[in-house]
Amino acid sequence: MPSMPLVIKKLPFVHRKGQPDEVRFEGGVLPLSAPLAGPQLGRVRYLRTVCNYRVPPISGAREAILDTGAALSLIPRGQWRDDFGWREGVHFEVCDFAGLGPLLDAQLLSHAFRCRIVRLKVPVVVAGSLVDGPRFQIDNLVAQLPETEQPKLTLLGLWGGVFEGRRLVVDRVPNGDDLTARFDW
């Protein structure tokens, strides 16, 4: 069974209690002041599972967050329009929803934005943590293309081919506090 190791990023977390007080946690772990029982939990992991992806006509890879909670993938305007130079009809086709038209209102965290839901005409090649490791190609990815500069995150979501026919496996590193992740298919 093919397997592709993914990247687990440890995120810094900053909590502002008021000026000038600030509490900062590094290394992707938020320690609990009193551990919870059953099963024992002494910290909360603050991690992100990411991969690399590549699309024509650009060379080089970009980073994307793997988000099983996102219904669709999202490619920021700064990438799809400015970096990739995508044009409607050439690189993507817009999904026109009955009664709604081609533009929809969407929200991601604190960002409200207008976007087009599109089907890409270019393949998306997804790679993991190993430069020469396994990769897979997604044809006809369905994605959101924002019309605004925010959000700036690239997400690969649940539908549209990213997770279909694959298993996302997350394991704890033996005798450690770190996690590993991989796609199996």
TORBA-257815 format. One line per field, with one value per atom (N, C-alpha, C): z, y, x; atom name; residue in one letter. Coordinates in Angstrom, 3 decimals. Each point is the difference from the previous one (the first is absolute). Last residue first. Layout:
BEGIN
Z	Z | ...
Y	Y | ...
X	X | ...
at	CA | ...
aa	A | ...
This chain:
BEGIN
Z	0.680 | -1.026 | -0.753 | 4.455 | -0.537 | -1.074 | 2.759 | -0.830 | -0.420 | 4.632 | -1.358 | -0.702 | 4.921 | -0.840 | -1.368 | 5.645 | -1.405 | -0.751 | 5.085 | -0.850 | -1.379 | 5.415 | -1.363 | -0.713 | 4.452 | 0.034 | -1.394 | 1.725 | -0.214 | 0.034 | -0.142 | 1.107 | -0.174 | -4.389 | 1.180 | 1.014 | -3.236 | -0.080 | 1.267 | -2.013 | 0.958 | -0.186 | -4.016 | 1.075 | 0.933 | -4.423 | 0.953 | 1.162 | -5.438 | 1.203 | 0.864 | -4.404 | 0.759 | 1.321 | -4.974 | 1.450 | 0.599 | -5.158 | 0.815 | 1.472 | -3.803 | -0.286 | 0.796 | -0.044 | -0.549 | -0.384 | 1.697 | 0.960 | -0.553 | -2.815 | 0.859 | 0.903 | -3.240 | -0.403 | 0.915 | 0.387 | -1.222 | -0.343 | 5.132 | -1.270 | -1.172 | 4.553 | -0.020 | -1.376 | 0.310 | 0.770 | -0.327 | 0.002 | -0.801 | 0.826 | 0.086 | 0.638 | -1.050 | 0.966 | -1.004 | 0.734 | 1.636 | 0.186 | -1.215 | 0.835 | -0.669 | 0.135 | -0.144 | 0.824 | -0.829 | -1.329 | 1.160 | -0.295 | -3.275 | 0.419 | 1.229 | -3.540 | 0.886 | 0.403 | -2.561 | -0.776 | 0.804 | 0.312 | 0.555 | -0.958 | -0.819 | -0.388 | 0.492 | 1.034 | 0.140 | -0.431 | -1.806 | 0.977 | 0.047 | -2.151 | 0.224 | 1.134 | -3.695 | 1.389 | 0.043 | -3.803 | 0.196 | 1.445 | -0.265 | -1.176 | 0.357 | 2.794 | 0.070 | -1.258 | 1.714 | -0.803 | 0.137 | 3.223 | -0.805 | -0.674 | 2.429 | -0.188 | -0.770 | 2.838 | -0.765 | -0.083 | 0.877 | 0.448 | -0.874 | 0.191 | -1.074 | 0.340 | 3.091 | -1.290 | -1.159 | 4.864 | -0.685 | -1.404 | 2.983 | 0.619 | -0.701 | -2.883 | 1.449 | 0.446 | -4.501 | 0.468 | 1.516 | -4.600 | 1.445 | 0.392 | -4.576 | 0.443 | 1.467 | -3.753 | 1.249 | 0.452 | -5.142 | 1.066 | 1.222 | -3.427 | 0.141 | 1.116 | -1.042 | -1.232 | -0.023 | 4.178 | -0.646 | -1.252 | 2.358 | -0.233 | -0.783 | 3.610 | -1.328 | -0.047 | 2.801 | 0.133 | -1.411 | 2.151 | -1.049 | 0.393 | 3.444 | -0.754 | -1.132 | 4.382 | -1.159 | -0.795 | 5.544 | -1.331 | -1.060 | 5.697 | -0.887 | -1.377 | 4.648 | -1.315 | -0.752 | 4.384 | 0.128 | -1.342 | -0.200 | 1.260 | 0.071 | -4.256 | 0.555 | 1.213 | -3.838 | 1.207 | 0.433 | -4.573 | 0.772 | 1.236 | -4.579 | 1.230 | 0.792 | -5.526 | 1.255 | 1.157 | -5.881 | 1.215 | 1.235 | -4.562 | 0.134 | 1.286 | -0.320 | -0.872 | 0.305 | 1.868 | 0.760 | -0.895 | -1.443 | 0.897 | 0.770 | -1.924 | -0.355 | 1.048 | -0.956 | 0.790 | -0.334 | -2.455 | 0.103 | 0.685 | -0.432 | 0.260 | 0.235 | -2.948 | 1.142 | 0.086 | -1.967 | -0.434 | 1.240 | -1.352 | 0.825 | -0.691 | -2.120 | 1.148 | 0.921 | -4.086 | -0.329 | 1.125 | 0.401 | -1.305 | -0.414 | 3.465 | -0.192 | -1.427 | 2.315 | -0.681 | -0.172 | 3.085 | -0.526 | -0.613 | 2.148 | -1.203 | -0.629 | 4.101 | -1.020 | -1.318 | 3.780 | -0.207 | -1.176 | 1.031 | -0.153 | -0.312 | 0.632 | -0.988 | -0.261 | 3.166 | -1.257 | -1.046 | 4.332 | -0.725 | -1.336 | 2.917 | -0.286 | -0.735 | 1.606 | -1.191 | -0.388 | 2.774 | 0.170 | -1.316 | 0.819 | -0.499 | 0.033 | 2.170 | -0.165 | -0.448 | 0.364 | 0.042 | -0.246 | 2.276 | -1.280 | 0.231 | 3.732 | -1.031 | -1.346 | 4.917 | -1.078 | -1.086 | 3.835 | 0.361 | -1.051 | -0.179 | -0.191 | 0.399 | -1.618 | 0.906 | -0.288 | -1.010 | -0.211 | 1.047 | -2.179 | 1.219 | -0.405 | -3.020 | 0.227 | 1.292 | -3.172 | 1.164 | 0.127 | -4.611 | 1.019 | 1.138 | -4.335 | 0.782 | 0.999 | -5.192 | 1.452 | 0.687 | -4.802 | 0.482 | 1.505 | -3.387 | 0.811 | 0.271 | -2.419 | -0.799 | 0.807 | 1.642 | -1.155 | 0.011 | 4.651 | -1.092 | -1.190 | 5.275 | -1.190 | -1.062 | 5.805 | -1.234 | -1.120 | 5.431 | -1.063 | -1.224 | 5.399 | -1.095 | -0.975 | 5.636 | -1.275 | -1.037 | 5.280 | -0.985 | -1.356 | 5.307 | -1.295 | -0.935 | 5.787 | -1.164 | -1.270 | 5.477 | -0.909 | -1.268 | 4.700 | -1.145 | -0.898 | 5.431 | -1.225 | -1.140 | 5.235 | -0.965 | -1.165 | 3.697 | 0.635 | -0.921 | 0.897 | -1.019 | 0.689 | 0.851 | 0.475 | -1.166 | -0.437 | 0.198 | 0.334 | 2.563 | -0.713 | -1.468 | 3.209 | 0.180 | -1.017 | 0.017 | 0.030 | 0.088 | 1.784 | -0.981 | 0.189 | 1.126 | 0.758 | -1.017 | -1.801 | 1.351 | 0.918 | -5.342 | 0.907 | 1.411 | -4.961 | 1.224 | 0.834 | -5.389 | 1.037 | 1.273 | -4.889 | 1.177 | 0.978 | -4.260 | -0.282 | 1.166 | -0.324 | -0.159 | -0.186 | 2.797 | -1.210 | -0.101 | 2.561 | 0.043 | -1.332 | 3.173 | -1.267 | 0.236 | 2.240 | 0.290 | -1.339 | 2.046 | -1.135 | 0.411 | 1.911 | 0.277 | -1.253 | 0.914 | -0.931 | 0.189 | -0.662 | -0.144 | 1.343 | -0.938 | 0.181 | -0.067 | -0.706 | 1.171 | 0.227 | -4.268 | 0.550 | 1.122 | -2.589 | 0.652 | 0.638 | -3.975 | 0.831 | 0.554 | -2.525 | 0.461 | 0.943 | -4.257 | 1.230 | 0.355 | -2.721 | -0.096 | 1.316 | -2.949 | 1.364 | -0.024 | -4.003 | 0.426 | 1.419 | -3.462 | 1.174 | 0.461 | -4.914 | 0.913 | 1.142 | -3.108 | -0.004 | 1.010 | -3.086 | 1.273 | -0.169 | -2.857 | -0.179 | 1.340 | -2.499 | 1.166 | -0.223 | -2.630 | -0.008 | 1.222 | -0.227 | 0.000 | 0.000
Y	4.842 | -0.292 | -1.271 | 3.793 | -1.359 | -0.157 | 4.292 | -0.456 | -1.419 | 2.616 | -0.481 | -0.261 | 2.051 | -0.124 | -0.480 | 0.546 | -0.158 | -0.097 | 2.232 | -0.802 | -0.134 | 0.906 | 0.454 | -0.934 | -0.487 | 0.849 | 0.482 | -4.801 | 1.434 | 0.735 | -4.939 | 0.598 | 1.493 | -1.900 | -0.827 | 0.702 | 2.717 | -0.528 | -0.822 | 0.626 | 0.575 | -0.652 | 0.609 | -0.866 | 0.794 | 0.266 | 0.802 | -0.909 | -0.234 | -0.741 | 0.903 | 0.023 | 0.844 | -0.716 | -2.007 | 0.017 | 0.944 | -0.619 | 0.046 | -0.002 | 0.302 | -1.170 | -0.055 | 4.695 | -1.131 | -1.139 | 4.504 | -1.093 | -1.251 | 3.873 | -0.017 | -1.229 | 1.326 | -0.885 | -0.090 | 2.495 | 0.412 | -0.813 | 0.990 | -0.433 | 0.440 | 1.001 | -1.372 | -0.462 | 4.026 | -0.435 | -1.402 | 3.530 | -1.110 | -0.677 | 5.261 | -1.186 | -1.052 | 4.886 | -0.977 | -1.243 | 5.456 | -1.416 | -0.816 | 4.785 | -0.299 | -1.469 | 2.786 | -0.531 | -0.356 | 4.044 | -0.889 | -1.072 | 3.261 | -0.366 | -0.906 | -0.060 | 0.966 | -0.502 | -2.496 | 1.237 | 1.081 | -5.718 | 1.270 | 1.166 | -5.308 | 1.009 | 1.344 | -5.636 | 1.384 | 0.908 | -5.248 | 0.893 | 1.346 | -5.472 | 1.045 | 0.871 | -3.333 | 0.418 | 1.115 | -2.975 | 0.567 | 0.376 | -3.243 | 0.656 | 0.513 | -1.478 | 0.186 | 0.757 | -3.261 | 1.091 | 0.028 | -1.752 | -0.366 | 1.246 | -2.283 | 1.131 | -0.498 | -1.814 | -0.203 | 1.282 | 0.925 | -1.020 | -0.118 | 2.998 | -0.998 | -1.106 | 3.560 | 0.669 | -0.979 | -0.461 | -0.487 | 0.586 | 0.807 | 0.552 | -0.418 | -0.201 | 0.022 | 0.603 | 0.826 | -0.695 | 0.154 | 0.696 | 0.093 | -0.849 | 2.599 | -1.095 | 0.227 | 1.537 | 0.381 | -1.219 | 1.765 | -0.992 | 0.609 | 2.720 | -0.366 | -1.035 | 2.067 | -0.700 | -0.388 | 1.043 | 0.281 | -0.852 | 1.976 | -1.291 | 0.295 | 3.333 | -0.365 | -1.463 | 4.362 | -1.429 | -0.475 | 5.038 | -0.834 | -1.439 | 4.402 | -0.926 | -0.625 | 3.983 | -0.472 | -0.899 | 0.990 | 0.329 | -0.505 | 0.610 | -0.143 | 0.453 | -1.651 | 0.631 | -0.318 | -1.692 | 1.356 | 0.731 | -5.126 | 0.606 | 1.409 | -1.277 | -0.862 | 0.705 | 0.293 | 0.451 | -1.057 | 1.970 | -1.084 | 0.599 | 1.045 | 0.502 | -1.189 | 0.141 | -0.362 | 0.694 | 0.090 | 0.438 | -0.340 | -0.999 | -0.552 | 0.392 | -0.446 | 0.551 | -0.568 | -0.807 | 0.700 | 0.682 | -2.831 | 0.996 | 0.814 | -4.397 | 0.432 | 0.966 | -0.490 | -0.635 | 0.589 | -0.721 | 0.997 | -0.669 | -0.804 | -0.675 | 1.081 | 0.387 | 0.435 | -0.831 | -1.270 | 0.361 | 0.254 | 0.187 | -0.438 | 0.361 | 0.744 | -0.753 | -0.511 | 2.270 | -0.618 | -0.921 | 2.420 | -0.644 | -0.695 | 3.882 | -0.772 | -0.538 | 0.975 | 0.710 | -0.946 | 0.602 | -0.771 | 0.904 | 0.625 | 0.640 | -0.735 | -0.700 | -1.008 | 0.617 | 2.885 | -0.924 | -0.947 | 3.189 | 0.687 | -0.955 | -1.715 | 1.089 | 0.545 | -3.584 | -0.388 | 1.097 | 0.837 | -1.126 | -0.214 | 3.399 | 0.309 | -1.124 | -0.614 | 0.853 | 0.317 | -4.547 | 1.451 | 0.764 | -4.886 | 0.491 | 1.517 | -4.591 | 1.448 | 0.386 | -4.623 | 0.564 | 1.499 | -2.611 | 0.200 | 0.485 | -1.185 | -0.710 | 0.055 | 0.068 | 0.919 | -0.797 | -2.116 | 0.726 | 0.997 | -2.633 | -0.896 | 0.661 | 1.815 | 0.347 | -0.869 | 1.122 | -1.052 | 0.178 | 3.806 | -0.648 | -1.070 | 1.980 | 0.008 | -0.736 | 2.415 | -0.743 | 0.151 | 0.003 | 0.864 | -0.877 | -0.534 | -0.455 | 1.064 | -0.045 | 0.098 | -0.369 | 2.085 | -1.011 | 0.204 | 1.225 | 0.415 | -1.163 | 0.444 | -0.044 | 0.332 | -3.428 | 0.751 | 1.403 | -2.608 | 0.095 | 0.701 | -2.567 | 0.671 | -0.014 | -0.793 | -0.245 | 0.844 | -2.214 | 0.895 | -0.309 | -0.534 | -0.688 | 1.062 | -0.564 | 0.692 | -0.917 | 0.485 | -0.966 | 0.684 | 1.932 | 0.111 | -1.040 | 1.227 | -0.447 | 0.165 | 0.301 | 1.061 | -0.190 | -3.071 | 0.237 | 1.076 | -0.812 | -0.003 | 0.330 | -2.319 | 1.058 | -0.148 | -2.990 | 1.072 | 1.160 | -4.581 | 0.991 | 1.167 | -5.519 | 1.182 | 0.892 | -3.045 | -0.218 | 1.311 | -0.148 | -0.958 | 0.209 | 4.181 | -1.448 | -0.699 | 4.907 | -0.610 | -1.503 | 4.076 | -1.045 | -0.560 | 4.977 | -1.205 | -1.077 | 3.860 | 0.240 | -1.172 | -0.387 | 0.217 | 0.166 | 1.068 | -0.802 | 0.362 | 0.146 | 0.871 | -0.832 | -0.371 | -0.636 | 1.067 | 0.592 | -0.681 | -0.683 | 2.862 | -1.446 | -0.746 | 4.677 | -0.438 | -1.512 | 4.370 | -1.414 | -0.378 | 4.745 | -0.609 | -1.457 | 4.595 | -1.335 | -0.682 | 5.320 | -0.894 | -1.329 | 5.470 | -1.440 | -0.835 | 4.992 | -0.625 | -1.504 | 1.463 | 0.645 | 0.260 | -4.183 | 1.442 | 0.601 | -4.547 | 0.190 | 1.473 | -3.364 | 1.352 | 0.162 | -4.238 | 0.422 | 1.364 | -3.464 | 1.187 | 0.361 | -4.325 | 0.491 | 1.165 | -3.158 | 0.807 | 0.518 | -4.672 | 1.415 | 0.725 | -4.522 | 0.433 | 1.507 | -3.885 | 1.268 | 0.319 | -4.470 | 0.495 | 1.255 | -2.894 | 0.878 | 0.391 | -4.744 | 1.411 | 0.776 | -4.935 | 0.716 | 1.480 | -4.287 | 1.262 | 0.717 | -5.249 | 0.866 | 1.248 | -4.878 | 1.227 | 0.868 | -5.411 | 1.174 | 1.246
X	-2.929 | -1.000 | 0.353 | 1.281 | 0.092 | -1.062 | 2.712 | -1.117 | 0.318 | 1.790 | 0.268 | -1.330 | 2.778 | -1.200 | 0.423 | 1.732 | 0.323 | -1.322 | 1.681 | -0.896 | 0.625 | 2.027 | -0.256 | -0.959 | 1.973 | -1.178 | -0.384 | 2.647 | 0.168 | -1.327 | 1.130 | 0.759 | 0.229 | -1.771 | 0.234 | 0.913 | -3.240 | 1.356 | 0.248 | -4.949 | 0.938 | 1.364 | -3.788 | 0.501 | 0.892 | -3.826 | 0.771 | 0.367 | -1.991 | 0.381 | 0.871 | -3.688 | 0.912 | 0.261 | -1.573 | -0.167 | 1.014 | -2.627 | 1.216 | -0.370 | -3.081 | 0.812 | 1.293 | -1.978 | -0.747 | 0.936 | 1.161 | -0.055 | -0.694 | 0.657 | 1.191 | 0.013 | -3.593 | 1.066 | 1.200 | -4.417 | 0.673 | 1.231 | -1.952 | -0.572 | 0.857 | 1.412 | -0.504 | -0.454 | 3.666 | -1.158 | -0.465 | 4.408 | -0.475 | -1.076 | 2.122 | -0.562 | -0.298 | 2.941 | -0.396 | -0.464 | 0.190 | 0.305 | -0.430 | -0.771 | 1.265 | 0.408 | -5.101 | 1.074 | 1.235 | -1.330 | -0.101 | -1.030 | 0.819 | 1.357 | 0.021 | -4.199 | 0.640 | 1.381 | -3.197 | 0.118 | 0.715 | 0.299 | -0.471 | 0.231 | -0.775 | 0.979 | -0.518 | -0.854 | -0.444 | 1.150 | -0.897 | 0.631 | -0.711 | 0.480 | -0.988 | 0.528 | 2.675 | -0.215 | -1.046 | 1.925 | -1.340 | -0.304 | 3.966 | -0.563 | -1.389 | 4.675 | -1.446 | -0.424 | 4.473 | -0.548 | -1.508 | 4.493 | -1.165 | -0.558 | 4.892 | -0.911 | -1.205 | 4.961 | -1.234 | -0.824 | 5.134 | -0.936 | -1.227 | 4.117 | -0.093 | -0.990 | 0.504 | 0.139 | -0.173 | -2.321 | 1.196 | 0.063 | -3.699 | 1.200 | 1.287 | -4.485 | 0.137 | 1.322 | -3.429 | 1.196 | 0.096 | -3.588 | 0.195 | 1.198 | -2.245 | 0.855 | 0.329 | -3.946 | 0.655 | 0.805 | -1.996 | 0.169 | 0.685 | -3.300 | 1.409 | 0.112 | -4.056 | 0.330 | 1.476 | -3.807 | 1.281 | 0.174 | -4.491 | 0.631 | 1.270 | -2.874 | 0.478 | 0.418 | -2.628 | 0.242 | 0.325 | 0.689 | -0.563 | 0.276 | -0.508 | 0.836 | -0.787 | 0.310 | -0.742 | 0.938 | 0.175 | 0.484 | -0.971 | 1.523 | -1.139 | 0.461 | 2.740 | -0.004 | -1.282 | 1.693 | -0.527 | -0.086 | 0.002 | 0.396 | -0.589 | -1.204 | 1.040 | 0.554 | -4.446 | 0.681 | 1.001 | -3.335 | 0.609 | 0.661 | -3.585 | 0.597 | 0.520 | -0.441 | -0.650 | 0.699 | -0.605 | 0.692 | -0.824 | -1.528 | 1.349 | 0.730 | -5.528 | 1.024 | 1.368 | -4.701 | 1.037 | 1.027 | -3.791 | -0.570 | 1.018 | 1.848 | -1.349 | -0.543 | 5.280 | -1.047 | -1.364 | 4.979 | -1.069 | -1.182 | 5.551 | -1.265 | -1.052 | 4.742 | -0.798 | -1.273 | 5.063 | -1.344 | -0.842 | 5.681 | -1.133 | -1.307 | 4.230 | 0.497 | -1.112 | -1.140 | 1.282 | 0.455 | -4.063 | -0.087 | 1.279 | 0.501 | -1.227 | -0.039 | 4.717 | -1.084 | -1.181 | 5.033 | -1.125 | -1.052 | 4.670 | -0.514 | -1.171 | 3.039 | -0.258 | -0.481 | 1.031 | 1.122 | -0.229 | -3.513 | 1.287 | 1.154 | -4.542 | -0.014 | 1.405 | -0.668 | -0.662 | 0.052 | 2.035 | 0.594 | -0.695 | -1.523 | 1.398 | 0.701 | -4.452 | 0.063 | 1.447 | -1.022 | -0.086 | 0.179 | -2.160 | 1.285 | -0.070 | -2.725 | 0.039 | 1.399 | -3.708 | 1.345 | -0.086 | -4.165 | 0.676 | 1.424 | -2.631 | -0.757 | 0.710 | 2.293 | -0.356 | -0.719 | 1.869 | -1.211 | -0.433 | 4.030 | -1.137 | -1.316 | 4.924 | -1.087 | -1.211 | 5.590 | -0.981 | -1.094 | 3.398 | -0.486 | -0.996 | 4.254 | -1.445 | -0.307 | 4.404 | -0.480 | -1.510 | 3.219 | -0.576 | -0.496 | 3.897 | -1.151 | -0.426 | 2.653 | 0.123 | -1.303 | -0.297 | 0.931 | 0.130 | -4.389 | 1.151 | 0.942 | -4.488 | 1.222 | 1.242 | -2.946 | 0.492 | -0.609 | 0.844 | -0.967 | 0.657 | 0.970 | 0.527 | -1.084 | 0.907 | -0.728 | 0.590 | 0.827 | 0.422 | -0.846 | -1.366 | 0.649 | 0.492 | -1.811 | 0.149 | 0.649 | -2.463 | 0.460 | 0.025 | 0.424 | -0.675 | 0.614 | -0.556 | 0.759 | -0.819 | 0.137 | -0.403 | 0.820 | -1.509 | 0.873 | -0.611 | -0.423 | -0.797 | 0.956 | 0.690 | 0.263 | -0.970 | -0.004 | 0.755 | 0.318 | -3.367 | 0.321 | 0.678 | -1.871 | 0.718 | 0.407 | -4.417 | 1.430 | 0.705 | -1.954 | -0.822 | -0.259 | 1.639 | 0.065 | -0.895 | 2.918 | -1.320 | 0.149 | 3.518 | -0.308 | -1.404 | 1.668 | -0.353 | -0.373 | 1.677 | 0.505 | -0.314 | 0.961 | -1.128 | 0.540 | 2.496 | -0.056 | -1.223 | 1.117 | -0.559 | -0.119 | 2.998 | -0.596 | -0.476 | 2.618 | -1.253 | -0.668 | 4.205 | 0.118 | -1.296 | 0.216 | 0.701 | -0.084 | -2.726 | 0.342 | 0.628 | -1.240 | 0.410 | 0.388 | -2.785 | 0.512 | 0.267 | -0.551 | -0.132 | 0.610 | -1.178 | 0.094 | -0.264 | 0.012 | 0.946 | 0.105 | -4.230 | 1.306 | 0.634 | -3.292 | -0.117 | 1.382 | -0.684 | -0.851 | -0.291 | 1.500 | 0.120 | -1.007 | 2.710 | -1.242 | 0.226 | 2.304 | 0.146 | -1.366 | 2.914 | -1.298 | 0.247 | 2.580 | 0.105 | -1.394 | 0.828 | -0.328 | 0.268 | 1.694 | -0.266 | -0.194 | -0.684 | 0.606 | -0.432 | 0.515 | -0.718 | 0.726 | -0.311 | 0.733 | -0.920 | -0.050 | -0.396 | 0.823 | 0.444 | 0.144 | -0.334 | -1.814 | 0.705 | 0.090 | -0.964 | -0.125 | 0.840 | -2.245 | 0.804 | -0.297 | -0.387 | -0.843 | 0.896
at	N | CA | C | N | CA | C | N | CA | C | N | CA | C | N | CA | C | N | CA | C | N | CA | C | N | CA | C | N | CA | C | N | CA | C | N | CA | C | N | CA | C | N | CA | C | N | CA | C | N | CA | C | N | CA | C | N | CA | C | N | CA | C | N | CA | C | N | CA | C | N | CA | C | N | CA | C | N | CA | C | N | CA | C | N | CA | C | N | CA | C | N | CA | C | N | CA | C | N | CA | C | N | CA | C | N | CA | C | N | CA | C | N | CA | C | N | CA | C | N | CA | C | N | CA | C | N | CA | C | N | CA | C | N | CA | C | N | CA | C | N | CA | C | N | CA | C | N | CA | C | N | CA | C | N | CA | C | N | CA | C | N | CA | C | N | CA | C | N | CA | C | N | CA | C | N | CA | C | N | CA | C | N | CA | C | N | CA | C | N | CA | C | N | CA | C | N | CA | C | N | CA | C | N | CA | C | N | CA | C | N | CA | C | N | CA | C | N | CA | C | N | CA | C | N | CA | C | N | CA | C | N | CA | C | N | CA | C | N | CA | C | N | CA | C | N | CA | C | N | CA | C | N | CA | C | N | CA | C | N | CA | C | N | CA | C | N | CA | C | N | CA | C | N | CA | C | N | CA | C | N | CA | C | N | CA | C | N | CA | C | N | CA | C | N | CA | C | N | CA | C | N | CA | C | N | CA | C | N | CA | C | N | CA | C | N | CA | C | N | CA | C | N | CA | C | N | CA | C | N | CA | C | N | CA | C | N | CA | C | N | CA | C | N | CA | C | N | CA | C | N | CA | C | N | CA | C | N | CA | C | N | CA | C | N | CA | C | N | CA | C | N | CA | C | N | CA | C | N | CA | C | N | CA | C | N | CA | C | N | CA | C | N | CA | C | N | CA | C | N | CA | C | N | CA | C | N | CA | C | N | CA | C | N | CA | C | N | CA | C | N | CA | C | N | CA | C | N | CA | C | N | CA | C | N | CA | C | N | CA | C | N | CA | C | N | CA | C | N | CA | C | N | CA | C | N | CA | C | N | CA | C | N | CA | C | N | CA | C | N | CA | C | N | CA | C | N | CA | C | N | CA | C | N | CA | C | N | CA | C | N | CA | C | N | CA | C | N | CA | C | N | CA | C | N | CA | C | N | CA | C | N | CA | C | N | CA | C | N | CA | C | N | CA | C | N | CA | C | N | CA | C | N | CA | C | N | CA | C | N | CA | C | N | CA | C | N | CA | C | N | CA | C | N | CA | C | N | CA | C | N | CA | C | N | CA | C | N | CA | C | N | CA | C | N | CA | C | N | CA | C | N | CA | C | N | CA | C | N | CA | C | N | CA | C | N | CA | C | N | CA | C | N | CA | C | N | CA | C | N | CA | C | N | CA | C | N | CA | C | N | CA | C | N | CA | C | N | CA | C | N | CA | C | N | CA | C | N | CA | C | N | CA | C | N | CA | C
aa	W | W | W | D | D | D | F | F | F | R | R | R | A | A | A | T | T | T | L | L | L | D | D | D | D | D | D | G | G | G | N | N | N | P | P | P | V | V | V | R | R | R | D | D | D | V | V | V | V | V | V | L | L | L | R | R | R | R | R | R | G | G | G | E | E | E | F | F | F | V | V | V | G | G | G | G | G | G | W | W | W | L | L | L | G | G | G | L | L | L | L | L | L | T | T | T | L | L | L | K | K | K | P | P | P | Q | Q | Q | E | E | E | T | T | T | E | E | E | P | P | P | L | L | L | Q | Q | Q | A | A | A | V | V | V | L | L | L | N | N | N | D | D | D | I | I | I | Q | Q | Q | F | F | F | R | R | R | P | P | P | G | G | G | D | D | D | V | V | V | L | L | L | S | S | S | G | G | G | A | A | A | V | V | V | V | V | V | V | V | V | P | P | P | V | V | V | K | K | K | L | L | L | R | R | R | V | V | V | I | I | I | R | R | R | C | C | C | R | R | R | F | F | F | A | A | A | H | H | H | S | S | S | L | L | L | L | L | L | Q | Q | Q | A | A | A | D | D | D | L | L | L | L | L | L | P | P | P | G | G | G | L | L | L | G | G | G | A | A | A | F | F | F | D | D | D | C | C | C | V | V | V | E | E | E | F | F | F | H | H | H | V | V | V | G | G | G | E | E | E | R | R | R | W | W | W | G | G | G | F | F | F | D | D | D | D | D | D | R | R | R | W | W | W | Q | Q | Q | G | G | G | R | R | R | P | P | P | I | I | I | L | L | L | S | S | S | L | L | L | A | A | A | A | A | A | G | G | G | T | T | T | D | D | D | L | L | L | I | I | I | A | A | A | E | E | E | R | R | R | A | A | A | G | G | G | S | S | S | I | I | I | P | P | P | P | P | P | V | V | V | R | R | R | Y | Y | Y | N | N | N | C | C | C | V | V | V | T | T | T | R | R | R | L | L | L | Y | Y | Y | R | R | R | V | V | V | R | R | R | G | G | G | L | L | L | Q | Q | Q | P | P | P | G | G | G | A | A | A | L | L | L | P | P | P | A | A | A | S | S | S | L | L | L | P | P | P | L | L | L | V | V | V | G | G | G | G | G | G | E | E | E | F | F | F | R | R | R | V | V | V | E | E | E | D | D | D | P | P | P | Q | Q | Q | G | G | G | K | K | K | R | R | R | H | H | H | V | V | V | F | F | F | P | P | P | L | L | L | K | K | K | K | K | K | I | I | I | V | V | V | L | L | L | P | P | P | M | M | M | S | S | S | P | P | P | M | M | M
